[in-house]
Amino acid sequence: MSRNNQNDNTINLIKDKIQRRYYDISRFAMESAAQCGLTILDIEVAILNGEIINIEEDSKGEKYEIVGEDGLIIVEGRFSFAGKYMIFSVYTINVW
């Protein structure tokens, strides 16, 4: 399977978890979102309309960096052992 097909499958799985509300969001991500003036709805919309721009492997497995369709909201997360999607970081890109 090509990397693009794998990314398409992965983003579709993440979007399904968001639509079914089968995800968690860390306190850090909520605090970061609030500092950026974002709500949980903004985060959900960014994921549902976004795409994976980066995948990194670390000691906990793969983490996915998703950019919303407007290119301004970045959401980082990973799948938990229980199968939920865990959002652990949210930030915005400043446009000057």
N, C-alpha and C positions, 0 to 999 in steps of 0.2 A: 504494500500500500504506500502511495506517495505521501510525502509530508503534508501537501495541501489537502489530500483526502482525509488524512489523519486529523488535521486541524479542523476541517469541516465537521467531521464526526464528533470531535471533542467539543467544539463550540455548540453544536446542536444538543449534545448531552447536557452541557452546562445550562443552556437556555431552558431545556426541559425541567431541570432541577429548580430553576428560578420560577418558572411558570407554575410548578406544582408546590411551590413554597417549601421545597425540600433542601433548605440551605440554612446556614448559620452565618452570623456576622460578628466579628470580634469587637470588643469594647474599643480597641485602638482604631479600627476601621470606622466605627460610629463616631468617635470623637474627631477623627480626621475629617470625615464627611461634614460634620457640623461646623468645623472651623472653615471649611470651604463653602458653607452655605448650602450643602446638599442634603436631600432627604433620602430615605430608604427607597422611595419611588424613583428618584433620580438615578440611584445605583442600579435598581432593577431595569429601568429603561436603557441605561448605558449598556448593560450586559445583553439584554434582549435584542438590541439594535447594533451591537458591536461585533468586533472580530478579535481573534487572538493575534497579538503582535509579537509576543515573545513567550517562549517556554524555557524554563530553567530547571535543571535537576539539582536538588540539594539533599541533605541528609534525611529529609522528610518525604522525598519523592518529587514529582513534577509540580511546579507552580506555574500558573497561567496568568499572563498579563493581557488584559482585555481593554481595548479602547472603544469608547462609545462612538456612535456614528458621527457626532459633531467634532470628534478628535480632541475634546477638551477634558473628558473624564476618563481616568485610568483606574481599573479595578483589578486587584491581584487576589488570587485565591487558589485553592487546591481541593481535591477530593479527599474526604476523611475516610478512615477505615470503615466507617459505617455506611459509606456511600453518599453522604450528604456533600454538598459543595460548601466549602468554608471560605468566606470572604475575610481576608485579614488586612487589607490595605486599600485605601481609596484616596485619590488625590486628583487635583485638576492641573491642567497645563495653563500657565498664565500667558495670555495673549496681550501684548503691549501695543 
